[in-house]
């Protein structure tokens, strides 16, 4: 993951990389939702 920028083809994203990116986005969204719900529960 360190020196892959030199030989980078923008078209070729492997399925594993796309799935990893999707999982990261889902985890971030879940963290934001959990913090929002925690704040709401503290307010109520």
Buried (B, 14 or more C-beta within 10 A) or exposed (E): EEEEEEEEEEEEEEEEEEEEEEEEEEEEEEEEEEEEEEEEEEEE
